[in-house]
């Protein structure tokens, strides 16, 4: 027993006197106290940062959603296949699983997420896990857990391991008292959905962590995103994706918003390009941590008219969903994104005609268009 006590005492003294200050990391609690920002400034770490390697090591959470797969493809092309890890709690399709590294990651499991970051030497984290507007309203407790508790886990881990963190925000971060036409970067934000509230929370927490702990937090407020690669996922703007699928499959489309509901929109390629550009932008160029980005703004009626140029026989009817309509009526009609265009050179490529032509091209509608003509 004296020998055991002596060894124990020696180990304790060694940990407390360690020049790297690692002694505090043995505390078995989940708190910011284990973060490197509270360790001595002359500490030595084995983590690899972007400046120390050829490419960042990337983790994408919620990667099987609308944007994750496309972002992984873009980043793998730029940084190498094995440097970008896609993650989710769902089973991926074969083409996704075999396209590059994929792992199970639950953002509500703090320990598991932390292990993934450490074991894979992650330096960039794109946090896409979230419940969207209409889905979130149907299950507020789950949305609160995923969108807020999950965010806290990601913020703590990103700060602890000195990651560059991207968290998307949304037009839903604004509310009925916000200026709607146009909506500037800085204005009143009083959203009336749990999705919107959680995104305002994310913007403010990310900015706080940046100024308080030096976290390299970057955020873009996305407009409605339109993509041919995914099915509508429960968002208020998803009518703008559904119309293309219905035009090709049935020639009939029923819209759940009023025909004159104007909202800002963007094709997915522009969205992914903006995301990569803001992450690569020099920190000194960024005058803020959250930016609006936009490409176009249209109504369901205007979109339908453009679609009918390709599928003239398309029949459009309106059956307004009161929940979605109330959400849309509280959102911006146009985004003011001049700060993004000034600070890091944001410029969109797709307007409405290009968007519609591209969607039909990707959805393989050539035969149907030929029949219509």
C-alpha positions as CSV (number, residue, x, y, z in Angstrom):
1,X,0.0,0.0,0.0
2,X,2.8,2.6,0.8
3,X,4.2,1.8,-2.7
4,X,0.8,2.4,-4.3
5,X,0.4,5.7,-2.4
6,X,3.9,6.8,-3.4
7,X,3.3,6.0,-7.1
8,X,-0.1,7.7,-7.0
9,X,1.4,10.8,-5.4
10,X,4.2,10.9,-7.9
11,X,1.8,10.7,-10.9
12,X,-0.3,13.4,-9.4
13,X,2.7,15.7,-9.0
14,X,3.8,14.9,-12.5
15,X,0.4,15.9,-14.0
16,X,0.2,19.1,-12.0
17,X,3.8,20.1,-13.0
18,X,3.5,19.2,-16.7
19,X,4.8,22.0,-18.9
20,X,2.0,21.5,-21.3
21,X,-0.7,22.2,-18.7
22,X,-2.5,19.0,-19.7
23,X,-3.4,18.2,-16.1
24,X,-6.7,20.0,-16.5
25,X,-7.9,17.7,-19.3
26,X,-8.3,14.7,-16.9
27,X,-11.3,16.3,-15.3
28,X,-14.1,13.9,-16.4
29,X,-16.8,16.6,-17.0
30,X,-18.2,18.1,-20.1
31,X,-17.4,21.8,-19.9
32,X,-15.5,24.6,-21.6
33,X,-12.8,24.3,-18.9
34,X,-11.1,21.6,-20.9
35,X,-10.6,23.9,-23.8
36,X,-7.1,24.8,-25.1
37,X,-8.0,28.4,-24.8
38,X,-7.6,28.0,-21.0
39,X,-4.3,26.2,-21.3
40,X,-0.9,28.1,-21.0
41,X,0.0,30.1,-24.1
42,X,3.2,28.1,-24.6
43,X,1.4,24.8,-24.7
44,X,2.3,22.2,-27.3
45,X,-0.5,20.4,-29.2
46,X,-0.5,17.6,-31.8
47,X,-3.6,18.9,-33.6
48,X,-3.2,19.8,-37.3
49,X,-4.5,23.2,-38.3
50,X,-5.1,24.4,-41.9
51,X,-2.0,26.5,-41.9
52,X,0.1,23.4,-41.0
53,X,-1.2,21.2,-43.8
54,X,-1.9,21.3,-47.5
55,X,-5.7,21.0,-47.0
56,X,-8.2,21.3,-44.2
57,X,-9.6,18.1,-42.6
58,X,-13.4,18.6,-42.9
59,X,-16.4,17.1,-41.1
60,X,-19.9,17.7,-42.3
61,X,-22.7,17.0,-39.8
62,X,-26.3,16.3,-41.0
63,X,-24.6,15.5,-44.2
64,X,-27.5,13.5,-45.8
65,X,-29.7,16.6,-46.0
66,X,-30.2,18.8,-49.0
67,X,-26.8,20.5,-48.9
68,X,-24.4,18.1,-47.3
69,X,-23.9,15.6,-50.2
70,X,-23.4,18.4,-52.7
71,X,-21.0,20.2,-50.4
72,X,-19.0,17.0,-49.8
73,X,-18.6,16.6,-53.5
74,X,-17.4,20.1,-54.0
75,X,-15.0,20.0,-51.1
76,X,-13.6,16.6,-52.1
77,X,-12.9,17.9,-55.6
78,X,-11.0,20.8,-54.0
79,X,-9.3,19.2,-51.0
80,X,-9.1,15.5,-51.8
81,X,-11.6,12.7,-51.3
82,X,-10.2,11.5,-48.0
83,X,-10.0,14.9,-46.4
84,X,-13.8,15.4,-46.3
85,X,-15.9,13.2,-43.9
86,X,-19.7,13.1,-44.4
87,X,-21.7,12.2,-41.3
88,X,-25.3,11.7,-40.3
89,X,-27.5,9.4,-38.1
90,X,-29.2,7.9,-41.1
91,X,-28.0,5.1,-43.5
92,X,-26.6,6.6,-46.7
93,X,-27.4,5.5,-50.1
94,X,-24.8,3.3,-51.9
95,X,-23.6,6.1,-54.2
96,X,-23.1,8.4,-51.2
97,X,-21.4,5.7,-49.0
98,X,-18.9,4.7,-51.7
99,X,-18.2,8.3,-52.9
100,X,-15.9,9.1,-49.9
101,X,-15.6,8.7,-46.1
102,X,-18.9,8.4,-44.2
103,X,-19.4,7.9,-40.5
104,X,-22.2,7.8,-38.0
105,X,-22.3,11.0,-35.9
106,X,-25.0,12.1,-33.5
107,X,-24.6,15.8,-32.6
108,X,-26.5,15.1,-29.3
109,X,-23.8,12.6,-28.3
110,X,-21.1,15.0,-27.2
111,X,-18.5,12.4,-26.4
112,X,-18.9,10.6,-29.8
113,X,-18.7,13.9,-31.7
114,X,-15.6,15.0,-29.8
115,X,-13.9,11.6,-30.5
116,X,-14.6,12.0,-34.2
117,X,-13.0,15.5,-34.3
118,X,-9.9,14.2,-32.4
119,X,-9.4,10.9,-34.1
120,X,-9.8,12.4,-37.6
121,X,-7.8,15.6,-36.8
122,X,-10.7,17.8,-38.0
123,X,-9.9,21.4,-38.7
124,X,-13.1,22.6,-40.5
125,X,-16.6,21.7,-39.4
126,X,-19.8,22.4,-41.4
127,X,-22.7,22.0,-39.1
128,X,-25.9,21.2,-41.1
129,X,-27.8,19.2,-38.6
130,X,-31.2,20.9,-38.1
131,X,-35.0,20.5,-38.3
132,X,-36.5,22.8,-40.9
133,X,-39.3,25.3,-40.4
134,X,-42.5,23.3,-40.9
135,X,-41.1,20.1,-39.5
136,X,-39.8,21.9,-36.5
137,X,-43.2,23.4,-35.7
138,X,-44.7,19.8,-35.8
139,X,-42.1,18.7,-33.1
140,X,-40.8,21.6,-31.1
141,X,-39.1,19.5,-28.4
142,X,-37.1,17.6,-31.0
143,X,-36.3,20.8,-32.9
144,X,-35.1,22.4,-29.7
145,X,-32.8,19.5,-28.9
146,X,-31.3,19.2,-32.4
147,X,-31.1,22.9,-33.3
148,X,-30.0,24.3,-30.0
149,X,-28.5,21.6,-27.8
150,X,-26.7,20.1,-30.8
151,X,-25.4,23.6,-31.6
152,X,-24.0,24.0,-28.1
153,X,-22.1,20.7,-28.5
154,X,-20.6,21.8,-31.8
155,X,-19.6,25.2,-30.4
156,X,-17.9,23.8,-27.4
157,X,-16.0,21.2,-29.5
158,X,-15.0,23.7,-32.2
159,X,-13.7,26.2,-29.6
160,X,-11.8,23.4,-27.7
161,X,-10.1,22.2,-30.8
162,X,-9.6,25.5,-32.6
163,X,-11.8,24.6,-35.6
164,X,-13.0,26.8,-38.3
165,X,-16.8,26.4,-37.9
166,X,-19.6,27.1,-40.4
167,X,-23.2,27.1,-39.3
168,X,-25.9,28.0,-41.9
169,X,-28.6,30.5,-41.0
170,X,-31.8,31.3,-42.9
171,X,-34.4,33.8,-44.0
172,X,-36.3,32.2,-41.1
173,X,-34.1,34.1,-38.7
174,X,-36.2,37.2,-39.4
175,X,-39.7,37.9,-38.3
176,X,-42.8,40.0,-39.1
177,X,-41.2,43.1,-37.4
178,X,-38.1,42.9,-39.6
179,X,-37.7,45.0,-42.7
180,X,-38.9,42.7,-45.6
181,X,-38.0,44.5,-48.8
182,X,-35.0,44.5,-48.6
183,X,-33.8,42.9,-45.4
184,X,-30.4,44.1,-44.3
185,X,-27.7,42.1,-42.4
186,X,-28.4,43.9,-39.2
187,X,-32.0,44.7,-38.1
188,X,-34.7,43.5,-35.8
189,X,-35.0,39.7,-35.6
190,X,-38.0,38.3,-33.9
191,X,-38.9,35.0,-35.7
192,X,-42.0,33.1,-34.8
193,X,-40.8,29.6,-35.5
194,X,-38.6,27.3,-33.4
195,X,-36.4,27.0,-36.5
196,X,-36.0,30.7,-36.8
197,X,-35.4,31.2,-33.1
198,X,-32.8,28.5,-33.0
199,X,-31.0,30.2,-36.0
200,X,-30.9,33.6,-34.3
201,X,-29.6,31.8,-31.3
202,X,-26.9,30.2,-33.4
203,X,-25.9,33.5,-35.0
204,X,-25.5,35.2,-31.6
205,X,-23.8,32.3,-29.9
206,X,-21.3,32.0,-32.7
207,X,-20.5,35.7,-32.6
208,X,-20.2,35.5,-28.8
209,X,-17.8,32.6,-29.1
210,X,-15.8,34.5,-31.7
211,X,-15.3,37.5,-29.5
212,X,-15.1,35.7,-26.2
213,X,-12.9,32.7,-27.2
214,X,-11.5,33.5,-30.6
215,X,-13.6,30.9,-32.4
216,X,-13.4,31.3,-36.2
217,X,-17.2,31.2,-36.6
218,X,-18.7,31.9,-40.1
219,X,-22.3,32.0,-41.0
220,X,-24.5,32.7,-44.1
221,X,-28.2,33.3,-44.1
222,X,-29.4,31.1,-46.9
223,X,-32.5,32.0,-48.9
224,X,-34.7,29.2,-50.1
225,X,-32.4,26.6,-51.8
226,X,-33.4,24.8,-54.9
227,X,-31.8,21.5,-55.9
228,X,-32.4,18.7,-58.3
229,X,-30.4,16.2,-56.2
230,X,-32.8,16.0,-53.3
231,X,-36.5,15.6,-52.5
232,X,-38.4,18.4,-50.6
233,X,-37.6,18.2,-46.9
234,X,-40.4,20.0,-45.1
235,X,-39.3,23.6,-45.6
236,X,-41.6,26.4,-46.4
237,X,-39.7,27.2,-49.6
238,X,-39.8,23.6,-50.8
239,X,-42.7,24.3,-53.2
240,X,-40.0,25.7,-55.5
241,X,-38.4,22.2,-55.7
242,X,-41.7,20.2,-55.8
243,X,-43.0,22.0,-58.8
244,X,-40.3,20.6,-61.0
245,X,-40.9,17.0,-59.9
246,X,-44.6,17.3,-60.4
247,X,-44.2,19.0,-63.8
248,X,-42.2,16.1,-65.0
249,X,-44.2,13.2,-63.4
250,X,-47.8,14.3,-63.6
251,X,-48.1,17.7,-65.3
252,X,-50.0,19.0,-62.3
253,X,-48.7,21.0,-59.3
254,X,-50.6,22.1,-56.2
255,X,-48.8,25.0,-54.4
256,X,-49.2,25.4,-50.6
257,X,-48.4,29.1,-50.7
258,X,-50.4,32.0,-52.2
259,X,-49.4,32.9,-55.8
260,X,-48.0,36.3,-54.9
261,X,-45.8,35.2,-52.0
262,X,-42.4,36.6,-52.8
263,X,-39.3,35.0,-51.2
264,X,-35.6,35.1,-51.9
265,X,-34.3,32.0,-53.6
266,X,-31.0,30.5,-54.8
267,X,-29.8,27.5,-56.9
268,X,-27.8,25.0,-54.9
269,X,-24.6,25.5,-56.9
270,X,-24.6,29.2,-56.0
271,X,-25.2,28.3,-52.3
272,X,-22.4,25.8,-52.2
273,X,-20.1,28.2,-54.0
274,X,-20.9,31.0,-51.5
275,X,-20.3,28.6,-48.6
276,X,-16.8,27.6,-49.8
277,X,-15.9,31.2,-50.6
278,X,-16.8,32.5,-47.2
279,X,-14.8,29.7,-45.5
280,X,-11.8,30.4,-47.6
281,X,-12.0,34.2,-47.2
282,X,-9.2,35.8,-45.1
283,X,-10.4,36.5,-41.6
284,X,-9.3,40.1,-41.9
285,X,-11.7,40.6,-44.9
286,X,-14.8,39.7,-42.8
287,X,-16.4,42.7,-41.2
288,X,-19.1,40.5,-39.6
289,X,-19.6,36.9,-38.7
290,X,-23.1,36.4,-40.3
291,X,-23.9,37.5,-43.8
292,X,-27.0,37.6,-46.0
293,X,-26.6,36.0,-49.4
294,X,-29.0,36.1,-52.3
295,X,-29.4,35.5,-56.0
296,X,-33.0,36.0,-57.0
297,X,-36.5,36.6,-55.6
298,X,-39.7,35.4,-57.1
299,X,-43.3,34.3,-56.3
300,X,-44.9,30.9,-57.0
301,X,-46.8,32.5,-59.9
302,X,-43.6,33.8,-61.5
303,X,-41.9,30.5,-61.0
304,X,-44.9,28.6,-62.5
305,X,-44.8,30.9,-65.6
306,X,-41.1,30.2,-66.2
307,X,-41.7,26.5,-65.7
308,X,-44.6,26.6,-68.2
309,X,-42.2,27.9,-70.9
310,X,-40.6,24.4,-70.7
311,X,-43.8,22.4,-69.9
312,X,-46.7,24.4,-71.4
313,X,-49.4,21.9,-70.3
314,X,-48.4,22.2,-66.6
315,X,-51.6,22.8,-64.5
316,X,-51.0,24.9,-61.4
317,X,-53.5,25.2,-58.5
318,X,-53.2,26.7,-55.1
319,X,-54.3,25.0,-51.8
320,X,-52.8,27.3,-49.2
321,X,-51.3,25.7,-46.1
322,X,-52.0,28.3,-43.3
323,X,-49.0,27.3,-41.2
324,X,-46.5,27.6,-44.1
325,X,-48.2,30.8,-45.4
326,X,-47.9,32.4,-42.0
327,X,-44.3,31.5,-41.9
328,X,-43.6,32.8,-45.4
329,X,-45.4,36.1,-44.6
330,X,-43.0,36.7,-41.7
331,X,-39.9,36.2,-43.9
332,X,-38.0,38.6,-46.1
333,X,-39.1,39.3,-49.6
334,X,-35.6,40.3,-50.7
335,X,-32.2,40.0,-49.1
336,X,-29.7,42.9,-49.0
337,X,-26.4,41.1,-49.5
338,X,-24.2,44.0,-50.4
339,X,-21.8,43.4,-47.5
340,X,-21.1,39.9,-48.7
341,X,-20.5,41.2,-52.2
342,X,-18.2,43.9,-50.9
343,X,-16.2,41.9,-48.2
344,X,-15.4,38.7,-49.9
345,X,-16.6,39.1,-53.5
346,X,-19.9,37.2,-53.5
347,X,-21.5,37.0,-56.9
348,X,-24.3,34.6,-58.0
349,X,-24.4,32.8,-61.3
350,X,-28.0,31.7,-61.6
351,X,-31.1,33.9,-62.2
352,X,-34.6,32.5,-62.6
353,X,-34.4,31.5,-66.3
354,X,-31.0,29.7,-65.7
355,X,-32.4,28.1,-62.6
356,X,-35.4,26.6,-64.4
357,X,-33.4,25.4,-67.4
358,X,-30.8,23.8,-65.2
359,X,-33.4,22.0,-63.0
360,X,-35.1,20.4,-66.0
361,X,-31.8,19.4,-67.5
362,X,-30.8,17.6,-64.3
363,X,-34.2,16.0,-63.8
364,X,-34.1,14.4,-67.2
365,X,-37.2,16.0,-68.6
366,X,-36.1,16.2,-72.3
367,X,-38.7,13.6,-73.4
368,X,-41.5,15.3,-71.6
369,X,-40.6,18.7,-73.0
370,X,-40.4,17.2,-76.5
371,X,-43.9,15.8,-76.1
372,X,-45.2,19.1,-74.8
373,X,-43.7,20.9,-77.8
